[in-house]
């Protein structure tokens, strides 16, 4: 059978550029064989960027391949043969310096087929980038042997199967991009071993199960992107250990329960997207107040109850607040917007009461305000009341203002005519100003 492995072996045996002799380094022959296997397993004849691949030339000059002079095992093919003949236990030879493959970059190159297990032959590989291709099949077991790999970019392919528990062996990983594939199953518990991992992007797939408590071991993690999967889980309290976390995106899963008190330790958070997750309970000042760097907070479409924390108004970097479609009650904190940096405030479809917060007057660059439908039952037990403030006219960048479905009183301020960028204005409901 003419398999990719057989084709690679034939190419290596007929290779005039790199003849196999007793003195040939095993690691060098192995990496060349692995490259030939990749070429044939991934339909190399169809690649868009294939200069040099599969030819009798220096593999370090092939398109997308980077080699670096590395200290590596000095075992020769002859030495290995003699050990087998004498049935000797293998032992590591003295180290030598050799040009070894450290980077493979073949994104958007029309790669097809599956990733071969022979990828394990790249002992010194630090970066594998094959995103935006047509790769299929499962993640090969050999992938998990790449213990020097720092950056793994497999996104936007059609890879299937699950992520093995052997994932935790790849303890040099810093960036992992898997999104846009068809991977499923649970997140491996072993991922907690990846102490150097900074970004884990595994969104828009079929991951299921719960978030493992071991996720708290990712002490260097800055970005966790798990949106649009099939996870059904609470938020483990161990996530409070992710003190370097900047960006947390969990929307489009079923993340039940409350936000744990341990989240107060996530003092570097800048972006939180946890909309449509079935979150419940309340937002506490003790947690929110610690998120001093927060700029974008979106948790709409949940079952969050209680009042809006006053601490939200204390966050000077906060630009976006979207807590629409929850069960929030009470008044909007008067300090919301007083930092002057708020660009979007969306609190529609809750049960809020009281007046429009005066702190908004400071955010003169605001683009979006939607406080609509806070009197859903039309029974005057909820709904924003009072008058529409004149300061809305100073919002020259405001694109839409939606206040309908409340109990607002008085006239529409003439100053609104100064809001020259306003494209959508909804204040009245059923022909009646409220």
C-alpha positions, -999 to +999 in steps of 0.1 A: +000+000+000+014+034-010+009+051+024+023+086+032+048+068+055+059+045+027+062+073+002+082+093+028+106+064+034+111+059-003+119+095-007+144+094+021+161+062+007+164+078-028+176+112-014+208+122-031+210+154-012+208+136+022+223+101+017+218+078+047+251+065+060+265+050+092+274+084+104+241+101+096+225+116+128+193+098+137+175+130+148+183+147+114+171+117+094+140+115+116+130+151+111+135+148+073+114+117+073+087+135+093+086+164+069+083+141+039+054+123+057+037+156+065+039+165+028+023+133+016-003+129+044-015+165+039-018+163+001+013+184-006+009+184-043-022+206-037-006+231-014-005+268-023+029+274-006+050+243-012+083+256-025+110+230-018+087+205+000+093+169-010+124+177-030+160+167-027+171+200-011+179+212+024+146+209+044+156+240+063+150+260+031+115+246+024+086+271+025+074+278+060+102+257+077+126+274+101+156+257+115+178+267+144+212+255+155+204+234+185+222+211+209+207+176+203+214+139+206+244+127+187+233+091+181+241+080+145+222+055+124+252+031+126+253+033+164+216+025+166+220-005+142+249-019+163+228-016+195+199-036+179+222-063+166+238-067+201+205-062+219+220-034+239+199-010+259+198+024+242+218+051+258+222+088+249+252+097+230+271+129+236+254+161+225+261+177+191+251+210+174+228+205+145+202+225+124+169+213+138+133+223+128+119+248+153+090+263+134+065+252+108+042+279+094+018+268+067-014+287+074-038+293+045-019+269+023-046+245+013-034+217+035-057+187+034-059+153+049-048+146+085-019+155+107+003+124+108+016+108+140+051+113+127+049+149+138+064+136+170+097+135+151+102+172+155+119+170+189+128+207+189+097+222+174+086+254+191+059+266+168+034+248+147+010+270+126-013+252+102-045+273+107-071+281+081-067+250+060-088+219+053-073+195+078-095+167+091-092+137+114-081+135+150-053+151+169-025+125+166-010+110+197+024+121+185+014+157+189+014+154+227+051+143+226+062+178+215+074+189+249+093+219+235+063+233+216+054+268+227+028+279+201+002+256+186-021+271+160-046+246+146-076+270+143-101+270+114-098+235+102-122+205+105-104+185+131-125+161+151-123+139+182-113+151+216-083+166+234-063+138+251-053+139+288-017+137+273-022+174+265-008+181+300+026+167+289+032+197+266+044+218+295+062+244+273+030+256+257+022+293+258-004+298+230-030+273+219-055+282+192-080+254+184-111+274+176-133+268+146-128+230+145-152+202+154-134+190+185-156+178+213-156+160+246-144+174+280-115+196+287-086+175+300-079+178+336-042+176+328-043+211+313-037+224+348-001+213+344+005+239+317+021+265+339+034+286+310+001+288+291-009+324+283-038+320+258-061+291+254-086+297+225-110+268+220-142+285+210-169+276+185-166+239+188-184+210+206-165+209+239-188+194+266-188+184+302-177+206+331-148+230+337-122+210+355-111+223+389-075+218+377-080+248+354-069+269+384-033+256+379-029+278+348-010+304+367+003+323+336-031+324+317-040+358+303-068+348+279-094+320+282-118+318+252-143+290+255-174+307+240-199+288+219-193+253+230-216+228+249-201+231+283-225+226+313-208+237+344-204+261+372-174+283+376-149+265+398-137+285+427-102+275+417-104+300+388-097+326+414-061+314+411-059+328+376-045+361+388-029+370+354-062+366+336-071+396+314-098+382+290-125+357+300-151+347+274-176+320+283-208+330+264-229+305+246-224+277+271-245+267+301-225+282+330-249+279+360-246+291+395-231+323+409-198+341+402-176+327+429-163+350+457-128+339+447-131+359+415-122+390+435-086+379+431-088+383+393-075+419+396-062+420+361-094+413+343-101+437+314-128+418+294-156+396+307-181+381+282-205+358+301-237+364+283-264+338+277-249+314+302-278+309+327-258+326+354-278+334+385-274+349+419-262+385+422-232+406+414-214+416+446-194+448+453-167+427+470-159+410+436-166+439+412-147+464+431-115+444+426-118+445+388-101+479+386-088+473+351-122+461+337-131+478+304-158+456+289-184+437+310-211+418+292-234+394+310-267+398+293-293+371+288-288+354+322-308+352+354-287+376+375-307+390+404-305+417+429-292+452+425-265+466+402-233+469+423-224+505+431-188+494+425-194+494+387-195+532+389-160+532+406-143+514+377-125+542+359-115+521+328-150+507+322-162+515+287-190+489+280-217+476+304-243+452+290-265+436+317-297+434+296-322+406+300-316+397+336-337+401+367-320+432+381-340+454+405-334+487+423-319+519+410-291+524+386-261+536+407-258+573+403-220+570+398-224+550+365-206+569+338-190+594+361-155+582+350-161+599+317-150+568+298-183+549+293-191+543+256-220+519+259-247+513+286-273+486+280-296+476+308-328+468+289-354+442+299-348+442+337-370+456+365-350+487+374-365+517+390-354+553+398-341+579+376-314+580+349-281+583+367-265+618+367-231+603+364-238+597+328-233+634+321-195+629+324-194+603+296-197+628+267-183+603+241-209+577+248-222+559+217-251+537+229-277+540+257-305+514+260-325+514+292-357+502+276-384+478+288-378+480+326-415+481+332-423+448+315-457+442+332-468+478+327-481+479+363-459+507+376-441+484+400-409+489+381-395+510+353-372+540+351-390+572+360-383+609+363-374+632+334-352+628+305-321+648+314-309+678+293-273+665+293-282+640+266-279+668+241-242+671+248-236+635+236-226+645+200-213+609+192-244+591+205-258+567+178-288+553+196-309+562+226-336+538+237-357+546+267-391+532+258-410+508+281-404+528+312-423+554+333-405+586+321-423+618+325-422+653+311-412+666+277-385+654+254-356+679+259-350+703+230-313+698+236-315+664+220-314+682+187-277+688+194-270+651+195-262+652+158-250+616+154-282+602+168-295+576+143-322+559+165-343+575+191-370+555+209-386+572+239-423+566+233-443+534+235-476+528+218-477+565+208-475+575+244-444+591+260-436+572+291 
